[in-house]
């Protein structure tokens, strides 16, 4: 079930991952430094027990690697985010995969 794009919330949280993502946002191109920052995010996501799943970017309204936002997950949510029904989550686009599987995403309630 797709999230509603109007419910997308700017991610301004100042936790460890929020700081990492904001630092990532300051680099407009995928340089060696930005790749290093994204690897750091992935380590932090694992440490903080973010879920990792694939999906269609049209369902989550973020499509670029490192793009992130907050969502209030609806009570009737299905799919990978069903475990977060009624909660606010941070959603991060991980990267491209392939046409059949879609993109990789990270999510966790905040």
TORZAKOL-59233 format. One record per residue: x, y, z of N, C-alpha, C in turn; residue in one letter. Coordinates in pm, whole numbers, padded with zeros to 5 digits, always signed. Example, Ala and Ser with C-alpha at 12.3 -4.5 7.8 and 13.67 -1.06 7.14 Angstrom:
! residues 2
+01319-00569+00780+01230-00450+00780+01320-00330+00780A
+01285-00225+00708+01367-00106+00714+01290+00003+00787S
This chain:
! residues 110
+00085-00118+00000+00000+00000+00000+00089+00124+00000X
+00063+00213-00090+00144+00334-00105+00117+00433+00008X
+00222+00504+00046+00207+00615+00141+00158+00736+00062X
+00088+00826+00126+00035+00944+00059+00143+01052+00061X
+00175+01106-00056+00285+01203-00065+00258+01329+00018X
+00132+01364+00038+00099+01482+00117+00133+01463+00265X
+00152+01337+00308+00185+01308+00447+00336+01302+00471X
+00413+01334+00369+00559+01336+00379+00600+01454+00467X
+00686+01428+00566+00728+01529+00662+00879+01550+00649X
+00921+01675+00651+01065+01705+00646+01134+01643+00767X
+01246+01576+00742+01322+01510+00848+01419+01610+00909X
+01382+01663+01025+01468+01758+01094+01515+01706+01230X
+01510+01575+01248+01552+01515+01374+01704+01526+01389X
+01748+01545+01512+01891+01568+01537+01959+01449+01604X
+01905+01331+01586+01971+01212+01641+02096+01180+01558X
+02164+01075+01595+02289+01038+01529+02270+01016+01379X
+02164+00947+01341+02139+00919+01200+02094+01046+01128X
+02014+01128+01193+01972+01255+01133+02091+01343+01099X
+02187+01351+01190+02309+01430+01166+02387+01373+01048X
+02396+01242+01042+02467+01176+00932+02398+01206+00798X
+02265+01197+00795+02191+01222+00672+02202+01368+00628X
+02201+01460+00724+02215+01602+00689+02354+01631+00633X
+02455+01566+00688+02591+01581+00634+02595+01527+00491X
+02527+01415+00468+02517+01357+00335+02451+01455+00238X
+02348+01526+00285+02276+01623+00202+02362+01741+00158X
+02468+01771+00232+02552+01887+00199+02641+01862+00077X
+02652+01738+00034+02734+01704-00083+02644+01684-00204X
+02650+01773-00303+02558+01761-00418+02591+01645-00512X
+02716+01601-00516+02757+01492-00606+02805+01371-00526X
+02800+01257-00594+02844+01133-00530+02994+01118-00544X
+03063+01192-00460+03209+01186-00453+03250+01072-00360X
+03380+01052-00350+03432+00950-00259+03387+00979-00116X
+03387+01106-00078+03345+01148+00056+03197+01115+00081X
+03113+01142-00019+02969+01115-00002+02944+00964+00008X
+03017+00885-00069+03003+00739-00059+03045+00691+00080X
+03150+00752+00134+03196+00717+00268+03089+00752+00372X
+03026+00870+00357+02919+00910+00448+02800+00815+00440X
+02767+00769+00317+02655+00677+00303+02688+00543+00366X
+02811+00498+00354+02853+00373+00421+02840+00388+00572X
+02873+00506+00623+02857+00533+00765+02709+00525+00804X
+02621+00584+00721+02477+00573+00746+02435+00427+00753X
+02481+00346+00659+02442+00205+00656+02486+00133+00784X
+02605+00163+00833+02651+00104+00959+02561+00147+01075X
+02528+00277+01077+02440+00328+01183+02301+00267+01174X
+02250+00251+01053+02117+00191+01034+02114+00048+01087X
+02219-00025+01064+02227-00161+01116+02234-00160+01269X
+02316-00071+01323+02331-00057+01468+02199-00022+01535X
+02123+00067+01472+01996+00114+01529+01876+00029+01485X
+01906-00083+01420+01804-00182+01383+01695-00129+01289X
+01737-00055+01187+01646-00015+01080+01609-00139+01000X
+01486-00145+00951+01451-00255+00861+01500-00218+00722X
+01526-00318+00642+01577-00302+00506+01480-00375+00416X
+01428-00309+00313+01331-00373+00225+01340-00312+00086X
+01280-00380-00011+01273-00326-00146+01132-00281-00174X
+01121-00183-00262+00989-00132-00298+00997-00040-00417X
+00882+00005-00460+00870+00096-00573+00877+00239-00521X
+00964+00319-00578+00980+00457-00532+00850+00536-00543X
+00762+00497-00633+00633+00568-00647+00542+00545-00527X
+00565+00439-00453+00486+00412-00332+00537+00490-00212X
+00664+00529-00214+00725+00594-00098+00767+00739-00124X
+00760+00783-00250+00780+00923-00289+00920+00975-00261X
+01016+00887-00253+01158+00925-00251+01229+00829-00344X
+01324+00879-00422+01384+00792-00521+01535+00802-00534X
+01596+00904-00478+01740+00918-00490+01811+00857-00368X
+01922+00793-00393+02002+00735-00286+02035+00842-00183X
+02004+00814-00058+02029+00909+00050+01915+01004+00080X
+01815+01009-00008+01698+01094+00017+01622+01038+00136X
+01569+01124+00221+01503+01078+00342+01390+01172+00382X
+01297+01119+00459+01186+01197+00510+01122+01120+00626X
+01024+01183+00687+00944+01118+00791+00804+01095+00737X
+00738+00994+00786+00598+00965+00752+00525+00919+00876X
+00398+00956+00885+00308+00896+00983+00240+00781+00909X
+00273+00660+00947+00223+00542+00876+00075+00521+00913X
-00013+00509+00812-00156+00488+00840-00183+00356+00911X
-00293+00351+00981-00330+00231+01057-00360+00111+00967X
-00395+00136+00842-00429+00027+00750-00314-00006+00654X
-00191+00031+00690-00075+00008+00603-00050-00141+00584X
-00012-00177+00464+00022-00316+00432+00167-00320+00385X
+00220-00437+00365+00355-00453+00313+00462-00439+00419X
+00579-00397+00377+00696-00392+00464+00677-00298+00583X
+00597-00194+00567+00578-00096+00674+00461-00128+00767X
+00399-00243+00748+00285-00281+00831+00321-00282+00979X
+00445-00318+01012+00488-00323+01153+00489-00185+01218X
+00481-00080+01137+00485+00057+01188+00349+00128+01183X
+00242+00053+01169+00109+00115+01163+00087+00209+01281X
+00043+00331+01251+00013+00428+01355+00135+00496+01416X
+00253+00473+01359+00376+00531+01414+00440+00625+01313X
+00525+00714+01362+00604+00800+01274+00736+00728+01246X
+00773+00725+01119+00897+00658+01079+00988+00754+01004X
+01116+00720+01004+01210+00783+00911+01228+00682+00798X
+01217+00730+00675+01233+00647+00557+01350+00701+00477X
+01443+00613+00441+01563+00652+00367+01574+00564+00243X
+01598+00628+00129+01620+00553+00006+01764+00503+00007X
+01780+00372-00009+01913+00312-00004+01985+00317-00136X
+01926+00268-00240+01990+00271-00371+01897+00204-00471X
+01943+00204-00594+01869+00135-00699+01899-00014-00689X
+01803-00094-00728+01831-00236-00743+01806-00270-00889X
+01691-00326-00921+01661-00353-01061+01513-00328-01088X
+01475-00336-01214+01337-00307-01256+01234-00393-01181X
+01266-00518-01161+01170-00610-01100+01153-00586-00950X
+01264-00559-00880+01257-00546-00735+01235-00403-00688X
+01273-00305-00767+01258-00166-00725+01383-00115-00656X
+01363-00028-00558+01474+00031-00485+01483-00026-00345X
+01601-00009-00284+01620-00050-00146+01584+00067-00055X
+01520+00038+00056+01482+00140+00153+01519+00094+00294X
+01538+00191+00380+01559+00168+00523+01446+00240+00596X
+01397+00182+00705+01292+00248+00782+01301+00209+00930X
+01259+00303+01013+01251+00276+01156+01160+00380+01219X
+01088+00339+01324+01005+00437+01393+01095+00531+01475X
+01052+00656+01482+01131+00758+01554+01049+00822+01663X
